[in-house]
Amino acid sequence: MKNKLIRITESDIKKMVLETLSSIKKEDDEKDDSIKAVIFDFDATLVDTHAFWPTWNYASMYDHWSVLDSIIPDTKPYPGIKEVVNRLIKMGIKVFVVTNNNESVAIKTLKYHGIPYDDIRGVAGEFVPKSTRFLELLSKYGIDPHNALSIGDLPYDKKESKLARIWFVGCCWGNTALGGISDPMDILELIQ
């Protein structure tokens, strides 16, 4: 059996390249790049929790988180954050909270301040990296990582967002270590 040689002309190559590029462009045009979820860090992003700090080591060392319950009234949401979260929800954007704080403490604090959210992942028992918790939430709600935006105040938040392949914006209203946007209202401009 003889091998057949196929002659491909320069014109054939150009045609194949153009067809491939057209196909790629069509796929890109069909891809929805809109933000469908905003994932907030809790401490120094949604709520000023500096009041927890003096008691934090005791609570974590002895797994006695209820000691922080009496301090919740001393915490406060950052100016504008409740309005931004409410507007995101009205826009149909999922609002998630992923924190390295104790999940129960975060839930109680958010409830106390009337800050709504669709779902939350904190630390409850064994530590799980934020990137894993990001992806778990996105998968649960059927949201592609490229349709999510993470807002946090620390380099760790940025690193974990990158690992999960989601967009990240630093905020500096609670902690200036990372820099980024300085007004929660900027979040609404970013997603439009």
N, C-alpha and C positions, 0 to 999 in steps of 0.2 A: 504494500500500500504506500503510495507516494503522498508526501505532505504537499498540500496545496498552498501556494502563496497567494495571499490576498493583497491586491494593490490598493492602498489608501492614498488618496490624493490630498493635497493641501486643502482643497475645498471641502473634502469629507471631514477632515480634522476640525476645520473652522465650524462646520455645521454641527458636529458633535459637541464642541465646546460651547457654542451658542445655546444648544438645546439643554445642556447641563446647567449653564448659568441661568437660563430662563426658569428651569425647574427649581433651582435654589432660591431665586428671587420670589417665585410663587409661594414657596414654603415660608419664606421670611415675611411676605406680605400677609399670609394667613395667620402668622403667629401673633397672639395677643400679648402685648407687652404692658398692659395696664396693671396697676397695683391692686391686688385683691385682698391682701392682708398686711397689716402693720403690726410688728412684734415689738413690744416695749419691754425694756428692762424695768425693774421696779424701783430699787433704791437709787436716788439721785437722778432719776429720769421721770418717773411718774410722781413719786412722793419724796419729800425731804424727810429722811429717816434718821437724821443725826441724833435724835433723842434716843434711839435704840443703842447707840454705840457703847455707852458706859456699861450696859447690861449684857451686851451681845456675847462676850466671851463666856460668861457664866451660863447663859441660855444654851449656847452651842456645846460647851464642854459637858454639861450635865443633861443634855437633851431635855431641857426644861423650858420650852418655848413659851409656855403660858405666862411666864414672868413678864413677857413683853406686852401682854394684853393691857395692863394698866397704863402703859406708856403710849399706846396708840393715839390718844387724844393730843399728845404733844407733837405728833407728826403732822405734816401738812402737804397737800398737793401743791405742785408748782403753779404759779399764776398762768391761766389759760389752758392748762392741761385737760381739765374736765370738758371744756368747750370743744377742744380739738377731738377728744375721744368721742364725744357725742356726735359731732359732725361726721367723723369717719363712719360711725355706725349707721347714721342716716343716709350716707352715700352708698351703703351696701358693702363696705369694706370690713372684713373681719378684723377684730382687735384682740390680739393675744398678749399675754404677759408671760415672760420667761425670766425667772430670777434665780439667783443663787441664795436667796433668803429662804427661810422656812416657808413652805407653801401655805400652811395654815395661817401664819402671821400675815403674809401678803394678802390672802383672801379677806381676813378680818379687817385689815387696814383699808383696803380698797372699798369694802362694804361701808365702813365707818365714814369714809369721805365721799361716798356716792359716786365712785368712779366705775363705770360699767366696762365689761370686757366679755368676749365670747368664750374664751378658755384660758387656762393658766397652767403653767408648769413651774413648780418651785422645787426646792430640795425637800424631800420627804423620805428619810431613810438614806439609802445608798446614793452617793453623788453620781449624777449623770451629766456629762458635758452639755453645755447649752446647744451646741450644734446638733446633737442627737435629739434634744427636746424640740428644737425648731422644726426639724424634719418630721418628727412624730406628729406635731400639730398640723403641719402643712399636708401631710399624707392623710390624716384623719378627715380633713375638710376638702380634700381633693384639689389642693392649690399647688401649682408648680412653683418651685423655689424662685424662678426668675420673676414671679409675680408677687413677691413678698419684699417688704422693706423692714429692716430692723433698726431700732433707735436705741442707742445706749451711750453710756458716759465713760466707759473704760476701754483701753486697748484690748482687753480680753473679749469684750462684746464684739469688737471689730473682727478679731481673729476667728471667733466662733461663727460669725456671720459669713465670713469668707469660706470657712470650711464647709458650711452648709450651702454655699453658692447662692446666697441671697444678698440683695442690695443692703448697704449699711450707711447710716448717717449718724455721726457723732453729735451729741448735744452737750452744751456747756452751761446749762442753767443750774445744775446741781454740783457739777464737778468739772473743773477746767483742765483736767489731766489730758484729755483727748482733743478737745476743741470741737468745732463744728458749728451747728446752728445755735443761736442764742435765744430764740423765741419759739415756743411750741407751735405758734401759728404758721411758722415756716414749713411745718410738715405738710399742711394743706396745699401750699404752693408747690411743694416737691412732687406730689402725687398727681397733680392735674396735667 
